[in-house]
Amino acid sequence: MMNTSFLARNIKYLRNQKNWSQQDLADRLNRVHATISKWETEKEVPPLETLIELSKLFKVSIDYLVGNHYEQDHYVKEFNRLYQINQSDEELMQIVDYLKQHQKFKEILHKHTKQNITDRKVMEEMMGIYVNK
């Protein structure tokens, strides 16, 4: 069963990455603006033919569009093994997905983890993050 929230989020995210309005996307797909809005608010699900069009337009797989990349057993099992998670942690998987989609944020976060402890604490205080170890 398809998780429509992943699909809605991914359509909106990919559209925004191209700096397209809903109308821009509608024009490219020969649809009306309201249709795009319904997809992004989970009121409707695009038919298979349209998913194919979207995947070509955004240069992503249909699996990516509908969120099946979360279902890849080998990836989830390896991730869980590496981070000693007993069951699939949906919030953590969403964070990983977000970092994959937002390369610049990932780079900034990675630099933060490489800072010395004093600099990290200063940054965490500025961000309102208090990490207890």
WOFENCOR-V943932 format. One record per helix or strand of 3 or more residues. SS is the DSSP state (2 for helix, 1 for strand). FROM is the first residue (numbers start at 0). TO is the last residue. If there is no record, write none. Layout:
((SS	FROM	TO) (SS	FROM	TO))
//
This chain:
((2	3	16) (2	21	28) (2	32	39) (2	47	57) (2	61	65) (2	67	70) (2	72	81) (2	89	100) (2	102	113) (2	116	126))
//
